[in-house]
Amino acid sequence: MAAYADYAYYRDSYRGSAVSEADFPGLAVKASAYVRAITFGRADADREEVKDATCSAAEMIQQLEKERSGTAKSSESVGSWSVSYLNPNSLGADERTRLSQAVDMYLAGTGLMYAGVDRCFPTP
């Protein structure tokens, strides 16, 4: 599956900086699969909203993967230096919510996430 956005779009149009050029292709494919799933296959790679949603999802997927691996910091102090990492076992149901929120702001109102019937049939 081809990603809906490439690194040039991420950097220049979306103006993202959280994902490195080396990591972006893999994250973009995962993000595109998610966007395709929540749009019921109606996402069009030519639409700016779809590309922006993909970039936002890629950033969130990267964050979630860091949290799962235990490498994301939950807090850090400077005086008597102390650092705490998020517990990957504490993650769960809210991952999908966080990912959904990351793309909703771009796809809301586009009709792409509509799961209902597209036509009304008159009754006799």
Residue pairs with C-beta under 8 A, 6 or more apart in sequence:
1 29
1 32
1 33
1 36
2 32
2 45
3 25
3 28
3 29
3 31
3 32
3 54
4 28
4 31
4 32
4 35
4 43
4 45
4 50
4 51
4 53
4 54
5 14
5 28
5 31
5 32
5 51
5 52
5 54
5 55
5 58
6 24
6 28
7 21
7 24
7 25
7 28
9 51
9 55
10 16
10 19
10 24
10 28
10 55
10 58
11 17
11 21
13 48
13 51
14 51
14 52
14 55
14 56
16 55
16 58
16 59
18 59
18 62
18 63
19 27
19 58
19 59
19 62
23 62
24 58
27 58
27 59
27 61
27 62
28 54
28 55
28 58
30 57
30 58
30 61
31 53
31 54
31 55
31 56
31 57
31 58
31 61
32 43
32 54
34 57
34 61
34 99
34 103
35 43
35 50
35 53
35 54
35 57
35 103
35 107
36 43
38 100
38 103
38 107
38 113
39 50
39 107
39 112
39 113
40 112
40 113
40 115
42 112
43 50
43 53
43 112
44 50
45 51
47 110
49 106
49 107
49 110
49 112
50 106
50 107
50 112
52 106
53 102
53 103
53 106
53 107
56 102
56 103
56 105
56 106
57 99
57 102
57 103
59 102
60 98
60 99
60 102
61 99
63 72
64 91
64 95
64 98
64 99
66 72
67 86
67 88
67 91
68 88
68 91
69 88
70 85
70 86
70 87
70 88
71 85
72 85
72 86
73 83
73 84
73 85
73 86
74 84
74 85
74 86
75 82
75 83
75 84
76 82
76 83
76 84
77 83
104 113
107 113
